[in-house]
Amino acid sequence: MVRYSYPEYSKNWYLKNKERISERYHKKKHTSEFKIKKNKQRIRYMNLWKSKVFKILGESCVNCGFSDKRALQIDHINGDGYLENRKRNAAHYRKVVESVLREEKRYQILCCNCNWIKRHENNEHKHRGNNDNEVCEVTKPEVTLFPLQNISSNLYRQGVS
């Protein structure tokens, strides 16, 4: 029998059992318990970064002083939030922390009301076009109206009164 050091033994064992390990992991990965566990870990990690953002930027609205965390939002001071990824995940909060630590002065904490008032006053509520400088108004889609007579006769035939 050949004697291996532990790192060599473990590497050889892994190479011999690679398929079995992979198969076991993929079976486990698709179970509902595994997905629930991973989702809880993801949420916990995201909340950790989110709490760091609030500790650094302050835990109340810079405009009115409101401090209920359920209604506080991270605001882009220059209104350039549309340039960033719209996902709110741990990576987003980590980028905010890194930006604040670099003293870029891009973010602030606002309550929902102050944030929406700011967005309205600065025209940040409009959709952006393909060109970053192009701003287009939000428009309602065209609605095709059907004659009421056709709809009511179809409902009558289906037994709906």
mmCIF file of the C-alpha atoms, coordinates in Angstrom:
data_MODEL
# 
_entry.id   MODEL 
# 
loop_
_atom_site.group_PDB 
_atom_site.id 
_atom_site.type_symbol 
_atom_site.label_atom_id 
_atom_site.label_alt_id 
_atom_site.label_comp_id 
_atom_site.label_asym_id 
_atom_site.label_entity_id 
_atom_site.label_seq_id 
_atom_site.pdbx_PDB_ins_code 
_atom_site.Cartn_x 
_atom_site.Cartn_y 
_atom_site.Cartn_z 
_atom_site.occupancy 
_atom_site.B_iso_or_equiv 
_atom_site.pdbx_formal_charge 
_atom_site.auth_seq_id 
_atom_site.auth_comp_id 
_atom_site.auth_asym_id 
_atom_site.auth_atom_id 
_atom_site.pdbx_PDB_model_num 
ATOM 1   C CA . MET A 1 1   ? 0.000   0.000  0.000   1.00 0.00 ? 1   MET A CA 1 
ATOM 2   C CA . VAL A 1 2   ? 1.272   3.422  -0.951  1.00 0.00 ? 2   VAL A CA 1 
ATOM 3   C CA . ARG A 1 3   ? 1.162   6.067  1.749   1.00 0.00 ? 3   ARG A CA 1 
ATOM 4   C CA . TYR A 1 4   ? -0.121  9.445  0.664   1.00 0.00 ? 4   TYR A CA 1 
ATOM 5   C CA . SER A 1 5   ? -0.131  12.693 2.514   1.00 0.00 ? 5   SER A CA 1 
ATOM 6   C CA . TYR A 1 6   ? -3.629  13.877 3.385   1.00 0.00 ? 6   TYR A CA 1 
ATOM 7   C CA . PRO A 1 7   ? -3.888  16.464 0.547   1.00 0.00 ? 7   PRO A CA 1 
ATOM 8   C CA . GLU A 1 8   ? -2.801  13.851 -2.012  1.00 0.00 ? 8   GLU A CA 1 
ATOM 9   C CA . TYR A 1 9   ? -5.182  11.238 -0.588  1.00 0.00 ? 9   TYR A CA 1 
ATOM 10  C CA . SER A 1 10  ? -8.083  13.651 -0.595  1.00 0.00 ? 10  SER A CA 1 
ATOM 11  C CA . LYS A 1 11  ? -7.351  14.746 -4.170  1.00 0.00 ? 11  LYS A CA 1 
ATOM 12  C CA . ASN A 1 12  ? -7.144  11.129 -5.374  1.00 0.00 ? 12  ASN A CA 1 
ATOM 13  C CA . TRP A 1 13  ? -10.340 10.196 -3.528  1.00 0.00 ? 13  TRP A CA 1 
ATOM 14  C CA . TYR A 1 14  ? -12.148 13.147 -5.101  1.00 0.00 ? 14  TYR A CA 1 
ATOM 15  C CA . LEU A 1 15  ? -10.980 12.220 -8.603  1.00 0.00 ? 15  LEU A CA 1 
ATOM 16  C CA . LYS A 1 16  ? -12.139 8.611  -8.121  1.00 0.00 ? 16  LYS A CA 1 
ATOM 17  C CA . ASN A 1 17  ? -15.556 9.632  -6.751  1.00 0.00 ? 17  ASN A CA 1 
ATOM 18  C CA . LYS A 1 18  ? -16.200 12.786 -8.776  1.00 0.00 ? 18  LYS A CA 1 
ATOM 19  C CA . GLU A 1 19  ? -19.285 11.482 -10.591 1.00 0.00 ? 19  GLU A CA 1 
ATOM 20  C CA . ARG A 1 20  ? -20.880 10.146 -7.415  1.00 0.00 ? 20  ARG A CA 1 
ATOM 21  C CA . ILE A 1 21  ? -20.287 13.451 -5.592  1.00 0.00 ? 21  ILE A CA 1 
ATOM 22  C CA . SER A 1 22  ? -21.709 15.447 -8.495  1.00 0.00 ? 22  SER A CA 1 
ATOM 23  C CA . GLU A 1 23  ? -24.780 13.226 -8.763  1.00 0.00 ? 23  GLU A CA 1 
ATOM 24  C CA . ARG A 1 24  ? -25.464 13.468 -5.018  1.00 0.00 ? 24  ARG A CA 1 
ATOM 25  C CA . TYR A 1 25  ? -25.080 17.271 -5.087  1.00 0.00 ? 25  TYR A CA 1 
ATOM 26  C CA . HIS A 1 26  ? -27.434 17.735 -8.043  1.00 0.00 ? 26  HIS A CA 1 
ATOM 27  C CA . LYS A 1 27  ? -30.087 15.532 -6.437  1.00 0.00 ? 27  LYS A CA 1 
ATOM 28  C CA . LYS A 1 28  ? -29.795 17.531 -3.235  1.00 0.00 ? 28  LYS A CA 1 
ATOM 29  C CA . LYS A 1 29  ? -29.770 20.862 -5.096  1.00 0.00 ? 29  LYS A CA 1 
ATOM 30  C CA . HIS A 1 30  ? -33.211 20.311 -6.600  1.00 0.00 ? 30  HIS A CA 1 
ATOM 31  C CA . THR A 1 31  ? -35.013 19.489 -3.363  1.00 0.00 ? 31  THR A CA 1 
ATOM 32  C CA . SER A 1 32  ? -37.364 22.065 -1.871  1.00 0.00 ? 32  SER A CA 1 
ATOM 33  C CA . GLU A 1 33  ? -35.538 21.990 1.489   1.00 0.00 ? 33  GLU A CA 1 
ATOM 34  C CA . PHE A 1 34  ? -32.259 22.886 -0.215  1.00 0.00 ? 34  PHE A CA 1 
ATOM 35  C CA . LYS A 1 35  ? -33.894 25.763 -2.124  1.00 0.00 ? 35  LYS A CA 1 
ATOM 36  C CA . ILE A 1 36  ? -35.529 27.130 1.026   1.00 0.00 ? 36  ILE A CA 1 
ATOM 37  C CA . LYS A 1 37  ? -32.230 26.927 2.920   1.00 0.00 ? 37  LYS A CA 1 
ATOM 38  C CA . LYS A 1 38  ? -30.322 28.714 0.128   1.00 0.00 ? 38  LYS A CA 1 
ATOM 39  C CA . ASN A 1 39  ? -33.012 31.388 -0.163  1.00 0.00 ? 39  ASN A CA 1 
ATOM 40  C CA . LYS A 1 40  ? -32.815 32.067 3.585   1.00 0.00 ? 40  LYS A CA 1 
ATOM 41  C CA . GLN A 1 41  ? -29.021 32.341 3.349   1.00 0.00 ? 41  GLN A CA 1 
ATOM 42  C CA . ARG A 1 42  ? -29.343 34.747 0.405   1.00 0.00 ? 42  ARG A CA 1 
ATOM 43  C CA . ILE A 1 43  ? -31.842 36.948 2.275   1.00 0.00 ? 43  ILE A CA 1 
ATOM 44  C CA . ARG A 1 44  ? -29.700 36.948 5.422   1.00 0.00 ? 44  ARG A CA 1 
ATOM 45  C CA . TYR A 1 45  ? -26.627 37.966 3.393   1.00 0.00 ? 45  TYR A CA 1 
ATOM 46  C CA . MET A 1 46  ? -28.572 40.724 1.590   1.00 0.00 ? 46  MET A CA 1 
ATOM 47  C CA . ASN A 1 47  ? -29.945 42.076 4.881   1.00 0.00 ? 47  ASN A CA 1 
ATOM 48  C CA . LEU A 1 48  ? -26.414 42.130 6.306   1.00 0.00 ? 48  LEU A CA 1 
ATOM 49  C CA . TRP A 1 49  ? -25.241 44.425 3.494   1.00 0.00 ? 49  TRP A CA 1 
ATOM 50  C CA . LYS A 1 50  ? -28.428 46.487 3.672   1.00 0.00 ? 50  LYS A CA 1 
ATOM 51  C CA . SER A 1 51  ? -27.888 47.108 7.391   1.00 0.00 ? 51  SER A CA 1 
ATOM 52  C CA . LYS A 1 52  ? -24.303 48.196 6.633   1.00 0.00 ? 52  LYS A CA 1 
ATOM 53  C CA . VAL A 1 53  ? -25.677 50.746 4.150   1.00 0.00 ? 53  VAL A CA 1 
ATOM 54  C CA . PHE A 1 54  ? -28.038 52.164 6.774   1.00 0.00 ? 54  PHE A CA 1 
ATOM 55  C CA . LYS A 1 55  ? -25.282 52.305 9.408   1.00 0.00 ? 55  LYS A CA 1 
ATOM 56  C CA . ILE A 1 56  ? -23.006 54.236 7.057   1.00 0.00 ? 56  ILE A CA 1 
ATOM 57  C CA . LEU A 1 57  ? -25.563 56.596 5.488   1.00 0.00 ? 57  LEU A CA 1 
ATOM 58  C CA . GLY A 1 58  ? -27.710 57.054 8.584   1.00 0.00 ? 58  GLY A CA 1 
ATOM 59  C CA . GLU A 1 59  ? -30.862 55.428 9.807   1.00 0.00 ? 59  GLU A CA 1 
ATOM 60  C CA . SER A 1 60  ? -33.296 58.256 9.080   1.00 0.00 ? 60  SER A CA 1 
ATOM 61  C CA . CYS A 1 61  ? -34.479 60.361 6.147   1.00 0.00 ? 61  CYS A CA 1 
ATOM 62  C CA . VAL A 1 62  ? -32.036 63.211 5.448   1.00 0.00 ? 62  VAL A CA 1 
ATOM 63  C CA . ASN A 1 63  ? -34.955 65.445 4.439   1.00 0.00 ? 63  ASN A CA 1 
ATOM 64  C CA . CYS A 1 64  ? -37.613 64.996 7.131   1.00 0.00 ? 64  CYS A CA 1 
ATOM 65  C CA . GLY A 1 65  ? -35.933 62.788 9.758   1.00 0.00 ? 65  GLY A CA 1 
ATOM 66  C CA . PHE A 1 66  ? -38.397 59.871 9.463   1.00 0.00 ? 66  PHE A CA 1 
ATOM 67  C CA . SER A 1 67  ? -36.739 56.754 10.916  1.00 0.00 ? 67  SER A CA 1 
ATOM 68  C CA . ASP A 1 68  ? -38.995 53.724 10.338  1.00 0.00 ? 68  ASP A CA 1 
ATOM 69  C CA . LYS A 1 69  ? -36.761 51.349 8.341   1.00 0.00 ? 69  LYS A CA 1 
ATOM 70  C CA . ARG A 1 70  ? -39.751 49.820 6.568   1.00 0.00 ? 70  ARG A CA 1 
ATOM 71  C CA . ALA A 1 71  ? -40.258 53.078 4.655   1.00 0.00 ? 71  ALA A CA 1 
ATOM 72  C CA . LEU A 1 72  ? -36.647 54.142 4.093   1.00 0.00 ? 72  LEU A CA 1 
ATOM 73  C CA . GLN A 1 73  ? -35.080 53.938 0.645   1.00 0.00 ? 73  GLN A CA 1 
ATOM 74  C CA . ILE A 1 74  ? -31.616 54.397 -0.797  1.00 0.00 ? 74  ILE A CA 1 
ATOM 75  C CA . ASP A 1 75  ? -31.795 57.360 -3.167  1.00 0.00 ? 75  ASP A CA 1 
ATOM 76  C CA . HIS A 1 76  ? -29.402 58.264 -5.970  1.00 0.00 ? 76  HIS A CA 1 
ATOM 77  C CA . ILE A 1 77  ? -28.583 61.921 -5.294  1.00 0.00 ? 77  ILE A CA 1 
ATOM 78  C CA . ASN A 1 78  ? -27.977 62.738 -8.968  1.00 0.00 ? 78  ASN A CA 1 
ATOM 79  C CA . GLY A 1 79  ? -31.018 60.790 -10.179 1.00 0.00 ? 79  GLY A CA 1 
ATOM 80  C CA . ASP A 1 80  ? -28.849 58.339 -12.116 1.00 0.00 ? 80  ASP A CA 1 
ATOM 81  C CA . GLY A 1 81  ? -30.292 55.152 -10.635 1.00 0.00 ? 81  GLY A CA 1 
ATOM 82  C CA . TYR A 1 82  ? -31.552 54.004 -14.036 1.00 0.00 ? 82  TYR A CA 1 
ATOM 83  C CA . LEU A 1 83  ? -27.934 53.421 -15.083 1.00 0.00 ? 83  LEU A CA 1 
ATOM 84  C CA . GLU A 1 84  ? -27.482 50.721 -12.456 1.00 0.00 ? 84  GLU A CA 1 
ATOM 85  C CA . ASN A 1 85  ? -28.797 47.218 -12.374 1.00 0.00 ? 85  ASN A CA 1 
ATOM 86  C CA . ARG A 1 86  ? -32.361 47.342 -11.056 1.00 0.00 ? 86  ARG A CA 1 
ATOM 87  C CA . LYS A 1 87  ? -31.993 44.224 -8.935  1.00 0.00 ? 87  LYS A CA 1 
ATOM 88  C CA . ARG A 1 88  ? -31.972 44.771 -5.208  1.00 0.00 ? 88  ARG A CA 1 
ATOM 89  C CA . ASN A 1 89  ? -29.678 42.062 -3.998  1.00 0.00 ? 89  ASN A CA 1 
ATOM 90  C CA . ALA A 1 90  ? -26.546 41.766 -1.894  1.00 0.00 ? 90  ALA A CA 1 
ATOM 91  C CA . ALA A 1 91  ? -24.331 42.833 -4.799  1.00 0.00 ? 91  ALA A CA 1 
ATOM 92  C CA . HIS A 1 92  ? -26.256 46.100 -5.135  1.00 0.00 ? 92  HIS A CA 1 
ATOM 93  C CA . TYR A 1 93  ? -25.944 46.931 -1.438  1.00 0.00 ? 93  TYR A CA 1 
ATOM 94  C CA . ARG A 1 94  ? -22.262 45.979 -1.499  1.00 0.00 ? 94  ARG A CA 1 
ATOM 95  C CA . LYS A 1 95  ? -21.718 48.426 -4.407  1.00 0.00 ? 95  LYS A CA 1 
ATOM 96  C CA . VAL A 1 96  ? -23.471 51.152 -2.426  1.00 0.00 ? 96  VAL A CA 1 
ATOM 97  C CA . VAL A 1 97  ? -21.219 50.531 0.604   1.00 0.00 ? 97  VAL A CA 1 
ATOM 98  C CA . GLU A 1 98  ? -18.101 50.568 -1.584  1.00 0.00 ? 98  GLU A CA 1 
ATOM 99  C CA . SER A 1 99  ? -19.225 53.794 -3.263  1.00 0.00 ? 99  SER A CA 1 
ATOM 100 C CA . VAL A 1 100 ? -19.877 55.491 0.077   1.00 0.00 ? 100 VAL A CA 1 
ATOM 101 C CA . LEU A 1 101 ? -16.501 54.361 1.439   1.00 0.00 ? 101 LEU A CA 1 
ATOM 102 C CA . ARG A 1 102 ? -14.845 55.889 -1.654  1.00 0.00 ? 102 ARG A CA 1 
ATOM 103 C CA . GLU A 1 103 ? -16.702 59.112 -0.716  1.00 0.00 ? 103 GLU A CA 1 
ATOM 104 C CA . GLU A 1 104 ? -18.412 59.435 -4.097  1.00 0.00 ? 104 GLU A CA 1 
ATOM 105 C CA . LYS A 1 105 ? -21.483 61.171 -2.567  1.00 0.00 ? 105 LYS A CA 1 
ATOM 106 C CA . ARG A 1 106 ? -23.924 59.332 -4.856  1.00 0.00 ? 106 ARG A CA 1 
ATOM 107 C CA . TYR A 1 107 ? -26.399 57.974 -2.306  1.00 0.00 ? 107 TYR A CA 1 
ATOM 108 C CA . GLN A 1 108 ? -28.578 59.224 0.522   1.00 0.00 ? 108 GLN A CA 1 
ATOM 109 C CA . ILE A 1 109 ? -31.358 57.806 2.685   1.00 0.00 ? 109 ILE A CA 1 
ATOM 110 C CA . LEU A 1 110 ? -34.854 59.182 2.047   1.00 0.00 ? 110 LEU A CA 1 
ATOM 111 C CA . CYS A 1 111 ? -38.269 58.067 3.211   1.00 0.00 ? 111 CYS A CA 1 
ATOM 112 C CA . CYS A 1 112 ? -40.697 56.920 0.510   1.00 0.00 ? 112 CYS A CA 1 
ATOM 113 C CA . ASN A 1 113 ? -42.586 60.214 0.454   1.00 0.00 ? 113 ASN A CA 1 
ATOM 114 C CA . CYS A 1 114 ? -39.501 62.430 0.188   1.00 0.00 ? 114 CYS A CA 1 
ATOM 115 C CA . ASN A 1 115 ? -37.997 60.138 -2.450  1.00 0.00 ? 115 ASN A CA 1 
ATOM 116 C CA . TRP A 1 116 ? -41.105 60.249 -4.655  1.00 0.00 ? 116 TRP A CA 1 
ATOM 117 C CA . ILE A 1 117 ? -41.469 64.017 -4.201  1.00 0.00 ? 117 ILE A CA 1 
ATOM 118 C CA . LYS A 1 118 ? -37.813 64.444 -5.231  1.00 0.00 ? 118 LYS A CA 1 
ATOM 119 C CA . ARG A 1 119 ? -38.329 62.172 -8.231  1.00 0.00 ? 119 ARG A CA 1 
ATOM 120 C CA . HIS A 1 120 ? -41.346 64.195 -9.328  1.00 0.00 ? 120 HIS A CA 1 
ATOM 121 C CA . GLU A 1 121 ? -39.717 67.602 -8.822  1.00 0.00 ? 121 GLU A CA 1 
ATOM 122 C CA . ASN A 1 122 ? -36.545 66.561 -10.696 1.00 0.00 ? 122 ASN A CA 1 
ATOM 123 C CA . ASN A 1 123 ? -38.433 64.696 -13.456 1.00 0.00 ? 123 ASN A CA 1 
ATOM 124 C CA . GLU A 1 124 ? -36.753 61.439 -12.486 1.00 0.00 ? 124 GLU A CA 1 
ATOM 125 C CA . HIS A 1 125 ? -40.040 59.575 -12.889 1.00 0.00 ? 125 HIS A CA 1 
ATOM 126 C CA . LYS A 1 126 ? -39.825 59.400 -16.679 1.00 0.00 ? 126 LYS A CA 1 
ATOM 127 C CA . HIS A 1 127 ? -38.704 56.333 -18.568 1.00 0.00 ? 127 HIS A CA 1 
ATOM 128 C CA . ARG A 1 128 ? -35.356 56.510 -20.291 1.00 0.00 ? 128 ARG A CA 1 
ATOM 129 C CA . GLY A 1 129 ? -34.963 55.778 -23.981 1.00 0.00 ? 129 GLY A CA 1 
ATOM 130 C CA . ASN A 1 130 ? -32.161 53.829 -25.639 1.00 0.00 ? 130 ASN A CA 1 
ATOM 131 C CA . ASN A 1 131 ? -29.972 56.918 -25.707 1.00 0.00 ? 131 ASN A CA 1 
ATOM 132 C CA . ASP A 1 132 ? -28.974 58.024 -22.187 1.00 0.00 ? 132 ASP A CA 1 
ATOM 133 C CA . ASN A 1 133 ? -29.713 61.656 -23.029 1.00 0.00 ? 133 ASN A CA 1 
ATOM 134 C CA . GLU A 1 134 ? -33.115 60.850 -24.487 1.00 0.00 ? 134 GLU A CA 1 
ATOM 135 C CA . VAL A 1 135 ? -36.059 61.006 -22.111 1.00 0.00 ? 135 VAL A CA 1 
ATOM 136 C CA . CYS A 1 136 ? -39.526 60.006 -23.260 1.00 0.00 ? 136 CYS A CA 1 
ATOM 137 C CA . GLU A 1 137 ? -42.825 60.563 -21.497 1.00 0.00 ? 137 GLU A CA 1 
ATOM 138 C CA . VAL A 1 138 ? -44.701 57.610 -20.051 1.00 0.00 ? 138 VAL A CA 1 
ATOM 139 C CA . THR A 1 139 ? -47.591 56.874 -22.392 1.00 0.00 ? 139 THR A CA 1 
ATOM 140 C CA . LYS A 1 140 ? -50.614 54.693 -21.949 1.00 0.00 ? 140 LYS A CA 1 
ATOM 141 C CA . PRO A 1 141 ? -50.922 51.849 -24.436 1.00 0.00 ? 141 PRO A CA 1 
ATOM 142 C CA . GLU A 1 142 ? -53.611 52.028 -27.071 1.00 0.00 ? 142 GLU A CA 1 
ATOM 143 C CA . VAL A 1 143 ? -56.736 50.212 -25.960 1.00 0.00 ? 143 VAL A CA 1 
ATOM 144 C CA . THR A 1 144 ? -58.946 48.547 -28.502 1.00 0.00 ? 144 THR A CA 1 
ATOM 145 C CA . LEU A 1 145 ? -62.592 48.832 -27.562 1.00 0.00 ? 145 LEU A CA 1 
ATOM 146 C CA . PHE A 1 146 ? -64.943 46.062 -28.569 1.00 0.00 ? 146 PHE A CA 1 
ATOM 147 C CA . PRO A 1 147 ? -68.585 46.730 -29.261 1.00 0.00 ? 147 PRO A CA 1 
ATOM 148 C CA . LEU A 1 148 ? -70.573 46.011 -26.129 1.00 0.00 ? 148 LEU A CA 1 
ATOM 149 C CA . GLN A 1 149 ? -73.202 44.153 -28.123 1.00 0.00 ? 149 GLN A CA 1 
ATOM 150 C CA . ASN A 1 150 ? -70.687 41.462 -29.238 1.00 0.00 ? 150 ASN A CA 1 
ATOM 151 C CA . ILE A 1 151 ? -69.348 40.947 -25.730 1.00 0.00 ? 151 ILE A CA 1 
ATOM 152 C CA . SER A 1 152 ? -72.745 40.650 -24.101 1.00 0.00 ? 152 SER A CA 1 
ATOM 153 C CA . SER A 1 153 ? -73.982 38.201 -26.766 1.00 0.00 ? 153 SER A CA 1 
ATOM 154 C CA . ASN A 1 154 ? -70.833 36.040 -26.289 1.00 0.00 ? 154 ASN A CA 1 
ATOM 155 C CA . LEU A 1 155 ? -71.351 36.023 -22.524 1.00 0.00 ? 155 LEU A CA 1 
ATOM 156 C CA . TYR A 1 156 ? -75.015 35.113 -22.996 1.00 0.00 ? 156 TYR A CA 1 
ATOM 157 C CA . ARG A 1 157 ? -74.059 32.145 -25.203 1.00 0.00 ? 157 ARG A CA 1 
ATOM 158 C CA . GLN A 1 158 ? -71.577 30.988 -22.532 1.00 0.00 ? 158 GLN A CA 1 
ATOM 159 C CA . GLY A 1 159 ? -74.263 31.084 -19.860 1.00 0.00 ? 159 GLY A CA 1 
ATOM 160 C CA . VAL A 1 160 ? -72.888 34.113 -17.974 1.00 0.00 ? 160 VAL A CA 1 
ATOM 161 C CA . SER A 1 161 ? -75.540 36.659 -17.059 1.00 0.00 ? 161 SER A CA 1 
# 
